[in-house]
């Protein structure tokens, strides 16, 4: 199984320094991610981060990070590095920029986020070979469903708003 970790998460909680990242030129700094156990035969990796704003309703999903075309020899993305590698990035949560969205829930209570990495036998041919807002989390997940997935790693964490 693939392992997925982040120094931004401790005890399944997002550390305060990594929530509500400021926008700089329309982009928020992504949480650092690292993974291990990429299976042999992996052609590329894809990453998505999701949050269900209404936990009882799994039909509504907010996508915080959408990446694809990550080379199989890459094992980490540094803090703020989501848009800086030899891969492609999709839309932020609001669909207004090619960016990561930093968790910054305004509603009181505990909000759960899940980051998933997929090891793919092929890069989905229907995804563009450029970063674009047209690729949302839903578009990415649908494309992943059309290729063989060799491995999956997940990292779930919470962010609590007092």
N, C-alpha and C positions, 0 to 999 in steps of 0.2 A: 504494500500500500504506500501511496505517496504521503509524505508528511508536509504540512504547511504551517509555518510559524510566523510570528511578527514580534519584534521587540517593542511594538506599540501596545501590545496586549499582555496583561499580567493577571493571572487568576481568572481568565475568561472575561476580563473587563478592559475596555479601552482606556489607556492612560490619559489623564486630562490634557496633557501637552499635545495630543494628537486629535482632539475634537475641535470642531469649529475653526479649522485652519483658515487663515485669511486668504482672500482671492488676490493674486498678484497677476496682473495682465489677464484677468478672467480665469485664471487657473488656480486650483487649490492643491496643496502639496499632499500627495498620496502617502498612505501608511507604508512603511517598509515591509516587504514580504520576502521570505526565504523558503525554499522547498528542497526536498530530497526524495530519492527513490523514483526518479523519472525512468519509466520502463524502456527496455531495449526496443528499438523499432519506432520510437516516437519521432514523428516528422515535425511536429510543432506543438506548442502549448497555448492554451487560452485561459484567461482569468476573468471571473465576474464576481462582483460583490453586490449582494442584494439585501433588502430590508422590506419587511411586510408592515406598512404603516398601520394596518388594522389586522392584528395577529389572527383574529378569527376568520378573516377573509383572505385566503391564499390567492385569489384571482387578481388582487391589486399588489403589484410589486414595484418598488422603487429600486432602480439600478444605480449603484454608486461608482462602479468601476467596470469597464468593458475593454478587454485587451485580447488580441489574437495575433497569430503569426509569430509568437515568441520562439526563437530558436531553441532546440532541445538541450543545448549545452548551457543555457542560461539557468542559474539556480537562485537568483535573487533580484529583487528590484529595490534599490535604496529609497529612503525617505524622499518623497518628491520626485521620484524617477519614473513614474508611470508613462509620462509622455516623452521620455528621453532615450528610449532604447531602439534596437533594430526590430521593432514590431509595430503594430498598429493599434490605435486607440479610438474608441467610439464615444458616444454621447454621455454627458453627465446626467445626473438625476432629472434635471429639468429640460434636457434636450437642447439647451441653448449654447453649449460649448463642447469642444473636444477636451474633456477634462475628467478627473476624478472628482467626486463630491465627498467632502469631509463630513462624517457624522456630526450633526448639530441639531438634534431633535429639540423642538421647542415645547412639545407636549410633555407634561409631567409623567414620571414613571420610568420603567426600564424598557429600552428598545434593543432588540436583538438584530445583529448583522451577521451574515455568513459570506465568507470569501471562499470561492471554489476554484481550484486549478484543474484543468483537464489536459491529459496527455493524449494527443490525437495521432492516429496512424497516418492521417493526411490532413493538410490544411484545407478547410472547407472551400471548395472552388467557387461557391457563390458569395463569398465575402470579398470585398474590395481589397486591393493591395495598396491601400492608403488609409490614413486616419480620416474618419468622417463621422459627423453627427448622425448620418443615416443608419449607422449600426448602433442599435440600442441593445440592451441586455436581452430582450426578447428575440431580436434578430440573431444575436450571437448564439443563444441557446438552441434556437431552431436549426441553425446551420450545424452546430455540434451534433445534433441529433441525426444528421445525414452522413456522418463519417464514423469510423470505428474508434471508440474511446478505449485506450489501453490502460488508463489509470486515472484516479480522481483523488484529490486531497482537499480537505475542508478545514477551515478555521472559523469557529463561531465565537462571537463575543458580544457583550452587552455594553450599552452606554446608558447611564442613568441620569435623568434630568430631575433635579430636586423640585 
